Amino acid sequence: MRGLVLEGGGAKGAFHVGALKALFEKGYSFDGVMGTSIGAINGAMVAQGDFDLLYQLWGSMRPSAVLGLDDTYMSRLQEKIDRAVIKYLWSEFRKILSEKGFATDRFVKLVETYLNEEKLRASPCDFGVVTVDISDGWNPVEIFKDEMPMGTIKDYIIASAYFPAFKRSPINGRKYMDGGIYDNMPINPLIRKGYDNITVLRTLSSMPHRKVIDQTVKIEYIKPSEPLGRTLDFSNRKIQYNMKLGYYDCLKQLDGLAGYRYYIYAADQTECFAALEKLDYAVYDKLSETEGINGSKRDLIVALAKELGLNEDNSIADCFLKWLEPYAERYEMERFRLYSFSEFIKTLLAQVKRYGTDRFTNNKKLSHQKRFAALNNL
């Protein structure tokens, strides 16, 4: 059986949604879903068959919808903290203290609006969550939908996402807290139910997770290629970015794409050199002069690869991309798209022609400015 595990992480759950889009486009389906915190919420909508609705929900996400915070002030917080923003944040902080936690009415309303218990119970896809019962100690609860009393599925999902700073309501007189304080990446509950092929969507949260109990189970981890930001950053700009990151990072892993920050179809040596042959020989002449290397284009690329610390197992394309990608960023090449190797080279050179070589100067992060003086000849 194939299972899906969604790691907790608050607003970082946007990465799940982008990755799920890629997985479903590639024909993935799941017999069961297990999640903690935001992973429980996303997982429930996947299990009830409403991924498209989930995608729309995250695409329109705002801080006001989850935390009840003013969208305008929170948007300004991303750019510049001025006196008005500080005043607003201070008033909200005092309110949270006086009310002994974040009000959860907006968050609860969101869950009640989009989750359908009848639909979830009728779905052939199994579903479970992790939470912690804090009524008389700290007792972890791993529970699946068929174990939840009728009418309580939404309550358990909300309980799994009760961030410590949130105000929380009891379930049948018992109080619960975010399952992430026990197991933020609940793989083992699926293993215990017999799942032998599990896909895990990570957020790289700092919350704890349990050691996998059976190393023979096939587990595929989809991880973000960069930090996803703050747990409670529900600004739409950050959400949209992390959704795109999830989609392209997942495709990179599934399709074996090359690139470090960009997404480039892997090129064999023949294709790579065919693309490089399109560059002006004057470029290579000047690069060779700068590097003190005599010989062919191949000799130059191999020498640069060694300088970059790459070993002989890396392809020529890998070597060249590690060298060029910082310049692609500097020249504002679109990151979230799929490139062939030749398209990547062609697009970068077009950007250099558009903006000139000045962008290679006064940039301490780029260590190869002199090499690109040769691009003046293009």
Secondary structure, 3 states (H helix, E strand, C coil): CEEEEECCCHHHHHHHHHHHHHHHHCCCCCCEEEEECHHHHHHHHHHCCCHHHHHHHHHCCCHHHHCCCCHHHHHHHCCCCCHHHHHHHHHHHHHHHHCCCECCHHHHHHHHHHCCHHHHHHCCCEEEEEEEECCCCCEEEEEEHHHCCCCCHHHHHHHHCCCCCECCCCECCECEEEHHHCCCCCCHHHHHCCCCEEEEECCCCCCCCCCCCCCCCEEEEECCCCCCCCCCCCCHHHHHHHHHHHHHHHHHHHHCCECCCCEECCCCHHHHHHHHCCCCHHHHHHHHHHHCCCCCHHHHHHHHHHHCCCCCCCCHHHHHHHHHHHHHHHCCCCCCCEECHHHHHHHHHHHHHHHCHHHHCCCCCCCCHHHHHHHHHC
